[in-house]
């Protein structure tokens, strides 16, 4: 099922108007209409808004899922729903390549120490 059909189905199943969805999502009613007509394609952020509003997984909103690779989809969903990962990801966006490498090596160290403690 295409995105346009899925969001309309979710809206109708909840007995909501496009205006009610617009108020709940912070999007305009005309945008909701365009999404439902397939005249506008959603950005990642808009998919996230609809997923949160309708309380569904983002992959539920798209025909084949936003990500073709299931592992990538799982990582993206974990990033979307896990507050600690959101903080780490957000902080990492401003790191230099060298700082990113240092952070990666530190995480590897912590994971190896965790593994050794389990033995």
N, C-alpha and C positions, 0 to 999 in steps of 0.2 A: 504494500500500500504506500502510495506517495505521501510525502510530508503534508501536502495541501489537504489530502483526504483524511489523514490521521488527526490533524489538529481540529478539523471540522467535526470529525467523529467524537473526539474527546469533549469538545464544546457542547455538542448536541446531547451527548450522554449525560452531561451535567445540567441539562436544561438551562444553558446560559446563552445570552445574546453576544454578538461580537462586541458590543459596547461594554458588557460586563467583563469579558476577557480583556479588553483594552484597559479598563480601570485596574484590573487585578495584575496585569503585567507591566503597566506603565507604557505600553505601546499605543499608538493611535488606532481608532476603530477602522480607519481606512487601510492601515497597514495590515490589520487582522484580515480584512476582506481580501486584500491583495495576496496574502499568504494562502488563504483558503482557495482562491481562484488560480493559484499557481503563477501569478503575474509577478511575484517577488520571491527570490530565493533567500532563505534565512542564513545569517552569519552564524558562526559558532556561538557568539554571545546570545543571539536571539534563540537558538536551540536551547541553550542553558536556561534562559528565562521561561520558555514554554515548559521545559522539563520540570523546573521547580514549581511553576504554577499548577501544572496538572499532576504533579507528584509521580512522574514516570521517568524511566531511564532515557537519556538522550537518544540512544539507539532505537528505542521504541518509536520515536518520532520520524525516523527516516526509513525508506524502503529497504535498503540493505545495511543500514547502519551508517553513521557518519564516517566511520573508519572501516575499511574493507578488512583489515587484519584484526582478528578477534583479540589478540594480545594487546595491540595498540588501543583498541576500544576499551579494554579492561583497565589499562593504565590511565587513560583519559577519564574514565568514570571514577576511578579511585582518586585522582587528582581533584576532580570536581567536588567530591563528597568528603574528603579527608582534610580537616582544617590544618593539621600539622604539615601535610604535604603542600597545601596551598601556600603556607608561609615559606617553606623551603624553596618552592618553585619561584615564588615572587622575589625572594631575596637573591636567588641565583641569577636572575635576569640582568642584574647590574654588575656581576662579577667579570673580571678579566679572564682570559683563557687560562692564565697561570693560577689565578685564585680558584677557578673551577676545578682545575687539576688537583690542587691541594685539598679542596673540599672532598673530591672524589676519593683521593687516597686516604683521607681521614675516615671516611665512611667505610671504606674497605677494611681499614685497621679495626674499627669498632666491630664490624661484622665478624672478622676473624677471631677477635677476642671473645665475642659472644659464642662463637662456635666452639672455641677451646674450653669455655666454661661449661658448655653442655656435655662435654666428654667426660 
